[in-house]
Amino acid sequence: MSIFPSEVINISDLIQSTVTTTTELPLAKEYAWDFNNNDFLLYSGKNVIVTGKEAVKIWVWKALYTAKNRYKAYTGKYGNESESLINQTLSRGALQSEIERYLIEALLINPYIRGVKNIKVEIDGSRTDVSFTTITIYGEVSTHV
């Protein structure tokens, strides 16, 4: 008896039949956020859950306002490192480049986010304003931080 099969098997068919690839993500969910008051949005004293594009928008905002590796509640990948730029003696161009890099690194860990575009970094003394568009699986979200 041979250890080899008697019929011809196409290796690519065998690989396809044994590997299952699932790219479908569950619907994104987050607790609603009141951006003006920097707190959860409540309805009758209870948290409101939002889904889809609005959930990703909240995730983006929270990731950009959370320092990376500071809180044990989050993984080491969550958050951003922009605080490390405070009091650095970088040129304006280098500072803009680092802010863009930190922004992209913080957001692209989210599987619902496909990309970031139209990044604008405005530096005025010690104040920095950043606006950008996040490309999500639900559509585009414009953000200003």
C-alpha positions in Angstrom: 0.0 0.0 0.0 1.3 3.4 -1.0 1.3 6.5 1.2 0.5 8.6 -1.8 -3.1 9.0 -3.0 -4.0 7.1 -6.1 -5.9 10.0 -7.7 -4.3 13.3 -8.8 -5.0 16.1 -6.3 -4.7 19.8 -7.2 -2.7 21.4 -4.4 -4.4 24.8 -4.8 -7.8 23.2 -4.5 -6.7 21.4 -1.4 -5.4 24.6 0.2 -8.6 26.5 -0.7 -10.7 23.8 0.9 -8.8 23.8 4.1 -8.3 27.5 4.6 -11.3 29.6 5.5 -10.9 33.3 5.1 -13.4 35.5 6.7 -13.2 39.2 6.2 -16.6 40.1 7.5 -16.4 42.1 10.7 -19.2 42.4 13.2 -21.1 45.7 13.3 -18.9 48.3 15.1 -20.5 49.4 18.4 -19.5 52.1 20.9 -21.2 54.0 23.7 -22.4 57.4 22.4 -20.1 60.2 23.3 -20.9 63.9 23.9 -17.9 65.6 22.3 -18.8 69.0 23.7 -18.9 67.9 27.3 -16.3 65.1 27.0 -18.5 62.5 28.6 -20.8 59.7 27.7 -24.1 60.6 26.2 -26.9 59.4 28.4 -30.6 59.0 27.7 -32.9 58.7 30.8 -29.7 58.0 32.8 -28.5 55.1 30.6 -25.8 54.8 28.1 -26.7 55.0 24.4 -25.1 52.6 22.0 -24.3 53.7 18.5 -23.2 51.6 15.6 -21.4 51.8 12.2 -19.8 55.0 11.1 -20.7 56.9 14.3 -19.1 54.1 16.4 -15.9 54.3 14.4 -15.9 58.1 14.8 -16.0 57.8 18.6 -13.3 55.1 18.6 -11.1 57.5 16.5 -11.6 60.3 18.9 -10.9 58.2 22.0 -7.8 56.6 20.5 -6.4 60.1 19.7 -7.1 61.4 23.2 -5.7 58.3 25.0 -2.0 58.1 25.7 -0.4 54.9 24.5 0.8 52.4 27.1 -0.6 54.5 30.0 -3.7 52.6 31.0 -3.8 48.9 31.8 -7.4 48.8 30.4 -6.1 49.1 26.9 -3.6 47.0 24.9 -0.2 48.3 24.1 -1.4 49.1 20.5 -4.3 51.4 21.5 -3.8 55.1 21.8 -1.2 57.5 20.5 2.2 58.8 21.3 1.7 62.5 20.5 2.5 63.5 24.1 6.2 62.5 23.4 6.4 65.5 21.1 5.8 68.1 23.9 9.0 70.2 24.5 10.8 68.6 21.6 13.1 70.8 19.6 11.9 69.7 16.2 11.5 71.9 13.1 7.9 72.7 12.0 8.2 70.2 9.1 9.5 67.4 11.3 6.8 68.1 13.9 4.1 68.0 11.3 5.5 64.7 9.9 5.7 63.1 13.3 2.1 64.2 14.2 0.9 62.6 10.9 2.8 59.4 11.6 1.5 59.1 15.1 -2.1 59.8 13.8 -1.9 57.1 11.2 -0.3 54.5 13.5 -2.9 55.1 16.1 -5.8 54.7 13.7 -4.8 51.9 11.4 -4.8 49.3 14.1 -8.6 49.4 13.9 -9.9 46.8 11.4 -12.8 49.1 10.5 -10.5 51.8 9.3 -9.0 51.4 5.8 -7.0 54.6 5.6 -6.5 58.2 6.5 -6.4 61.1 4.0 -6.5 64.9 3.8 -4.4 65.3 6.9 -3.9 69.0 7.8 -1.7 70.0 10.7 -1.7 73.6 11.8 0.8 74.7 14.3 0.4 78.1 16.1 2.9 78.5 18.9 2.1 75.8 21.4 -1.3 75.0 19.9 -1.7 72.3 17.2 -4.9 71.6 15.3 -5.2 68.5 13.2 -8.0 67.7 10.8 -8.3 64.6 8.6 -10.7 62.2 6.9 -10.8 58.6 8.1 -11.8 56.0 5.5 -13.9 53.3 7.2 -15.7 50.3 5.9 -18.9 52.4 6.5 -17.7 55.5 4.6 -15.6 58.5 5.3 -15.6 60.4 8.6 -14.1 63.9 8.9 -12.5 64.7 12.2 -10.9 67.8 13.8 -8.8 67.5 17.0 
